[in-house]
Amino acid sequence: MENKTETVNDQTLAFEVTKKTPVVRFLASLSDGRTVIQDDRKENIRHAWARLADWLKVNPGISITEMRLQGPNGVDIKMPPNQKGYFFGNKHRGVWNGPQYNDCGIGYYDGQKVNVSWYRQPKFDQAFAEEKTVIEAGFFLIKNT
């Protein structure tokens, strides 16, 4: 689909997969027909999710319509389309002198609560779900306007 909406700051986001695209990545489909793909995080550059939030603020006619999380070996997790907002984040869990885990979370805001699914990295071999309030989700939640 051709982009017919005049947008600003497009250079701050990635709209295609490159050699530097991480194996574990979010894909956010936009209402203008394009898809933002998480890019490689460079030093002194904000995370792609934060840049997407900033980009949506300066392009108020566009919203996220669908969200996916892709990982190794064909992992492709989809959130329900056309939600009130979407969540993406990472968390580190561990016990002092015990096991340590890194999880990648993806979720959606249905207008009442934020539903998040967390997947253990790097293999997506364990998962758990949790509900959050909008306040608890914080800047990991991008609400559609």
C-alpha positions as CSV (number, residue, x, y, z in Angstrom):
1,M,0.0,0.0,0.0
2,E,1.4,3.4,-0.9
3,N,1.7,6.0,1.8
4,K,-0.8,8.7,1.0
5,T,-0.5,10.5,4.3
6,E,2.1,13.3,4.7
7,T,4.2,12.3,7.7
8,V,7.3,13.8,9.4
9,N,10.4,12.2,11.0
10,D,10.1,9.0,9.0
11,Q,13.9,8.7,9.1
12,T,13.7,7.9,12.9
13,L,12.0,4.5,12.2
14,A,12.7,1.4,10.2
15,F,10.1,0.3,7.8
16,E,12.0,-2.8,6.3
17,V,14.1,-5.7,7.5
18,T,17.8,-5.3,7.0
19,K,20.9,-7.3,7.9
20,K,21.0,-5.3,11.2
21,T,17.4,-6.1,12.2
22,P,17.4,-8.1,15.4
23,V,16.2,-11.7,15.4
24,V,13.8,-10.9,18.2
25,R,11.8,-7.9,17.1
26,F,8.4,-6.2,17.3
27,L,6.4,-5.3,14.2
28,A,3.8,-2.6,14.5
29,S,1.3,-2.2,11.6
30,L,0.1,1.4,11.2
31,S,-3.1,2.8,10.0
32,D,-1.4,4.3,6.9
33,G,-0.6,0.7,5.7
34,R,3.1,0.7,6.7
35,T,4.8,-1.5,9.3
36,V,7.4,-0.3,11.7
37,I,10.1,-2.9,12.4
38,Q,12.3,-2.8,15.5
39,D,15.8,-1.9,14.4
40,D,19.2,-2.5,15.9
41,R,19.7,-0.3,18.9
42,K,22.7,1.9,18.4
43,E,24.5,3.6,21.2
44,N,23.0,6.9,22.3
45,I,19.8,6.3,20.3
46,R,16.5,5.6,22.1
47,H,14.9,2.2,21.8
48,A,12.7,1.8,18.6
49,W,9.5,1.6,20.8
50,A,10.2,5.0,22.4
51,R,11.0,6.4,18.9
52,L,7.7,5.0,17.6
53,A,5.8,6.7,20.5
54,D,7.5,10.0,19.6
55,W,6.8,9.6,15.9
56,L,3.1,8.9,16.6
57,K,2.9,12.1,18.6
58,V,4.1,14.2,15.7
59,N,1.9,12.2,13.2
60,P,-1.4,12.3,15.1
61,G,-3.5,11.0,12.3
62,I,-1.8,7.6,12.4
63,S,-2.2,4.8,14.9
64,I,-1.0,1.2,15.5
65,T,-3.5,-1.2,14.1
66,E,-1.8,-4.5,14.9
67,M,1.3,-5.7,16.8
68,R,3.5,-8.8,16.4
69,L,6.6,-10.2,18.1
70,Q,8.9,-12.3,16.0
71,G,11.7,-14.5,17.2
72,P,14.0,-17.4,16.1
73,N,12.8,-20.5,14.3
74,G,9.6,-18.9,12.9
75,V,8.2,-17.6,16.2
76,D,5.4,-15.1,15.2
77,I,3.1,-14.0,18.0
78,K,0.2,-11.7,17.1
79,M,-1.9,-9.5,19.3
80,P,-5.6,-8.8,18.5
81,P,-6.0,-6.1,15.9
82,N,-7.5,-2.6,16.4
83,Q,-7.0,-2.3,20.1
84,K,-6.9,0.9,22.2
85,G,-3.2,0.6,22.5
86,Y,-0.2,-1.8,22.5
87,F,2.6,-2.7,24.9
88,F,6.2,-3.7,24.3
89,G,8.9,-4.2,26.9
90,N,11.8,-6.2,28.3
91,K,12.3,-7.4,31.9
92,H,15.0,-9.1,33.8
93,R,14.1,-11.5,36.6
94,G,16.4,-13.3,38.9
95,V,17.3,-14.5,42.4
96,W,20.5,-13.4,44.1
97,N,23.1,-16.0,43.4
98,G,20.4,-17.9,41.5
99,P,18.9,-18.2,38.0
100,Q,18.6,-15.1,35.9
101,Y,16.1,-14.6,33.1
102,N,15.4,-12.0,30.4
103,D,11.9,-11.8,29.1
104,C,10.4,-9.9,26.2
105,G,6.8,-8.7,26.6
106,I,4.1,-7.9,24.1
107,G,0.5,-6.9,24.9
108,Y,-2.5,-4.8,24.1
109,Y,-4.8,-2.3,25.9
110,D,-8.5,-3.1,25.5
111,G,-9.7,0.1,27.1
112,Q,-9.8,-1.5,30.6
113,K,-6.6,-3.3,31.2
114,V,-3.2,-4.0,29.6
115,N,-2.9,-7.7,28.8
116,V,0.8,-8.7,28.5
117,S,2.4,-12.0,27.5
118,W,6.1,-12.4,28.5
119,Y,8.4,-14.8,26.7
120,R,11.8,-16.0,28.0
121,Q,14.7,-15.1,25.8
122,P,16.4,-16.1,23.7
123,K,14.5,-19.2,22.8
124,F,10.9,-18.3,23.7
125,D,10.9,-21.6,25.7
126,Q,8.7,-20.3,28.6
127,A,5.9,-17.8,28.8
128,F,3.6,-16.2,31.4
129,A,0.9,-13.6,31.2
130,E,-0.1,-10.7,33.4
131,E,-2.6,-7.9,33.5
132,K,-1.5,-4.3,34.2
133,T,-3.2,-1.0,34.7
134,V,-2.4,1.8,32.3
135,I,-0.3,3.4,35.1
136,E,1.6,0.2,35.8
137,A,2.3,-0.2,32.0
138,G,3.8,3.3,32.0
139,F,5.8,4.3,28.9
140,F,5.8,0.7,27.6
141,L,2.2,1.3,26.5
142,I,1.5,3.3,23.4
143,K,-2.2,4.3,23.5
144,N,-4.0,4.9,20.2
145,T,-5.6,8.4,19.9
